[in-house]
Amino acid sequence: LDVLEKFKNVRGLRVLVCGGDGTIGWVMGSLPRVRFIDGYPPIATLPLGTGNDLARTLGWGSGYNGEPLSLWLLNVQQSLPVRFDVWDITINSLDNKAEDKQKEIENTENEQEKHFIMNNYTSLGIDAQV
């Protein structure tokens, strides 16, 4: 998050995330906490994870095979951004041990909240190995 803060005022900023689906999900989930001068920057991924599903879906490949990083960075610079849905989800659950529904609704002390960011894209996993 500190690195994103340092570059938030850079016009034309592009971010290269080196990692897998979890790493890119973490970075994308951090974007709303930073006020970028030009809005959210486009993100590319250098697929270094185990699954790399998002990288494969967006055309970045299924893994890094050792090609020169200068070529990878050139591809990032020349690439066109693609938009997809990012959902900010909060789930509230109430303790189910309440004696009746009215008490359950009124008693919010046992309420638990879960919050997460969901990057919504479609991949069928046809290339998965068993």
Phi, psi and chi 1 to 4 in degrees:
 res  aa     phi    psi   chi1   chi2   chi3   chi4
   1 LEU       -  -36.4 -168.4   57.0      -      -
   2 ASP   -62.2  -39.5  -69.1  -20.3      -      -
   3 VAL   -65.1  -43.1  172.2      -      -      -
   4 LEU   -61.8  -39.3  -67.0  173.9      -      -
   5 GLU   -61.2  -39.5  -78.2  -73.5  -17.6      -
   6 LYS   -65.1  -28.6  -72.5  179.3 -175.9  176.2
   7 PHE  -108.2   11.4  -68.6   96.3      -      -
   8 LYS   -64.7  -21.0   68.8 -177.8 -178.7 -178.2
   9 ASN  -100.5    9.3  -66.7  -38.9      -      -
  10 VAL   -83.8  119.6  174.2      -      -      -
  11 ARG   -73.5  138.7  -63.7 -143.0  178.9  -95.8
  12 GLY    74.9   18.2      -      -      -      -
  13 LEU   -59.3  135.7  176.3   66.3      -      -
  14 ARG  -127.3  143.2  -69.7  177.9  177.5 -132.4
  15 VAL  -114.3  131.7  175.9      -      -      -
  16 LEU  -109.2  116.4  176.8   62.5      -      -
  17 VAL   -98.6  123.0  177.1      -      -      -
  18 CYS  -100.2  106.9  -59.1      -      -      -
  19 GLY   162.3 -159.7      -      -      -      -
  20 GLY  -110.5 -158.6      -      -      -      -
  21 ASP   -60.9  -39.7  -64.4  -31.5      -      -
  22 GLY   -65.3  -41.4      -      -      -      -
  23 THR   -66.7  -46.6  -54.5      -      -      -
  24 ILE   -67.7  -34.3 -162.7  163.9      -      -
  25 GLY   -63.5  -39.8      -      -      -      -
  26 TRP   -64.4  -44.9  176.3   79.0      -      -
  27 VAL   -64.1  -45.9  170.8      -      -      -
  28 MET   -64.4  -33.8  -68.9 -179.6   71.1      -
  29 GLY   -69.9  -20.7      -      -      -      -
  30 SER   -85.5  -20.6  -60.6      -      -      -
  31 LEU   -55.7  -41.8  -68.0  179.2      -      -
  32 PRO   -63.4  -15.7  -23.9   33.9      -      -
  33 ARG   -84.7   -5.4  -66.5 -172.4 -116.1  157.6
  34 VAL  -116.4  136.0  179.5      -      -      -
  35 ARG   -96.3   90.8  -64.1 -175.1   61.5  116.5
  36 PHE   -76.1  142.4  -67.0   96.8      -      -
  37 ILE   -62.5  -35.2 -165.6  167.4      -      -
  38 ASP  -108.7   20.7  -72.0  -23.4      -      -
  39 GLY    82.4 -175.7      -      -      -      -
  40 TYR   -60.8  133.5  -63.2  151.3      -      -
  41 PRO   -77.6  152.9   29.0  -35.1      -      -
  42 PRO   -64.4  146.2  -15.5   25.6      -      -
  43 ILE  -123.0  132.0  -64.0  177.1      -      -
  44 ALA  -114.7  163.4      -      -      -      -
  45 THR  -130.6  135.6  179.7      -      -      -
  46 LEU   -94.8  104.8  177.8   62.4      -      -
  47 PRO   -71.8  101.6   20.2  -24.0      -      -
  48 LEU  -115.4    7.1  -60.8  176.6      -      -
  49 GLY   -88.9 -170.6      -      -      -      -
  50 THR   -88.1  -34.8   54.1      -      -      -
  51 GLY   -97.5  -50.5      -      -      -      -
  52 ASN    54.7   34.9  -59.7  -43.7      -      -
  53 ASP   -63.2  -44.7 -171.9   50.1      -      -
  54 LEU   -64.5  -43.7  179.3   60.3      -      -
  55 ALA   -59.8  -42.4      -      -      -      -
  56 ARG   -65.7  -42.6 -154.7  172.7   23.9 -102.5
  57 THR   -63.0  -37.0  -59.9      -      -      -
  58 LEU   -89.3    2.6  -65.2  176.8      -      -
  59 GLY    89.4   14.1      -      -      -      -
  60 TRP   -90.6   -3.5  -67.0  104.3      -      -
  61 GLY    98.6  171.9      -      -      -      -
  62 SER   -94.5   -5.0   60.6      -      -      -
  63 GLY   174.4  159.3      -      -      -      -
  64 TYR   -81.5  127.5  176.8   64.7      -      -
  65 ASN  -112.3   18.6   59.8   11.7      -      -
  66 GLY    94.1    4.2      -      -      -      -
  67 GLU   -62.9  157.4   65.3  -93.9   27.7      -
  68 PRO   -56.5  134.3  -22.6   31.7      -      -
  69 LEU   -63.3  -26.4  -70.6  177.4      -      -
  70 SER   -61.8  -37.2   58.0      -      -      -
  71 LEU   -68.5  -39.0  -67.6  176.6      -      -
  72 TRP   -63.1  -45.3 -159.2  -84.5      -      -
  73 LEU   -65.3  -36.0  -66.8  172.3      -      -
  74 LEU   -63.6  -41.8 -177.1   62.0      -      -
  75 ASN   -62.2  -40.3  -74.8  -23.5      -      -
  76 VAL   -63.3  -44.4  169.0      -      -      -
  77 GLN   -62.8  -36.9 -177.8 -178.0   11.0      -
  78 GLN   -91.9   -5.1  -65.1  174.7  -14.0      -
  79 SER   -74.1  157.0   65.4      -      -      -
  80 LEU  -102.0  131.3  -63.7  174.5      -      -
  81 PRO   -63.6  144.1  -20.5   31.6      -      -
  82 VAL  -122.1  130.3  175.5      -      -      -
  83 ARG   -89.8  145.8  -66.4 -173.9  177.4  -93.8
  84 PHE  -149.8  165.2   64.1   95.7      -      -
  85 ASP   -71.4  136.5  -68.7  -25.1      -      -
  86 VAL  -125.1  119.9  176.9      -      -      -
  87 TRP  -103.0  136.9  -62.5   -6.1      -      -
  88 ASP  -104.5  107.8 -171.6   -7.5      -      -
  89 ILE  -115.8  134.0  -61.2  173.4      -      -
  90 THR  -124.1  127.8  -58.6      -      -      -
  91 ILE  -115.5  125.6  -61.4  174.0      -      -
  92 ASN  -108.9  130.8  -65.6  -47.5      -      -
  93 SER  -127.6  143.5   60.6      -      -      -
  94 LEU  -104.1  152.9  -60.0  174.2      -      -
  95 ASP   -63.5  123.6 -174.4   -0.5      -      -
  96 ASN   -80.0    3.3  -70.5  -30.2      -      -
  97 LYS   -89.6    6.9  -63.8  179.6 -178.4  177.8
  98 ALA   -66.3  148.2      -      -      -      -
  99 GLU   -66.7  -35.9  -68.9 -178.0   16.0      -
 100 ASP  -148.1  169.5   61.3   10.6      -      -
 101 LYS   -61.1  -38.3  -72.9  -69.9 -176.7 -172.6
 102 GLN   -63.0  -45.2 -172.9   59.7   34.8      -
 103 LYS   -63.4  -36.6  -76.4 -175.3 -179.0  178.5
 104 GLU   -63.8  -41.1 -173.9  175.6  -29.4      -
 105 ILE   -68.9  -41.7  -68.2  169.9      -      -
 106 GLU   -74.8  -31.5  -67.1  172.1    0.6      -
 107 ASN   -91.9   96.6 -176.7    8.3      -      -
 108 THR  -100.0    7.0   58.4      -      -      -
 109 GLU   -64.7  -30.7  -69.8  177.1   12.1      -
 110 ASN   -91.6    8.0  -65.5  -34.0      -      -
 111 GLU   -68.5  135.8 -172.7  173.5   -7.5      -
 112 GLN  -117.9  137.8  -63.0  176.8   -2.5      -
 113 GLU  -119.7  132.9 -177.0  175.1  -75.9      -
 114 LYS  -120.3  136.5  -66.0 -171.8  179.5 -165.4
 115 HIS  -130.5  133.1  179.5   82.7      -      -
 116 PHE  -155.5  161.7   59.1   96.0      -      -
 117 ILE  -103.5  133.0  -56.4  -68.2      -      -
 118 MET  -119.0  121.6 -175.2  175.9  110.7      -
 119 ASN   -90.1  112.5  -57.8  -48.2      -      -
 120 ASN   -96.4  108.9 -171.3   24.8      -      -
 121 TYR  -145.4  164.1   60.7   94.0      -      -
 122 THR  -112.1  129.2  -58.1      -      -      -
 123 SER  -146.6  132.4  173.5      -      -      -
 124 LEU   -90.7  -11.7  -60.3  176.9      -      -
 125 GLY    70.1   27.9      -      -      -      -
 126 ILE   -62.7  -28.3  -65.4  172.8      -      -
 127 ASP   -87.8    4.7   58.9  -17.5      -      -
 128 ALA   -64.0  144.8      -      -      -      -
 129 GLN  -109.4  144.7  -65.3  179.9    1.3      -
 130 VAL  -109.0      -  177.6      -      -      -
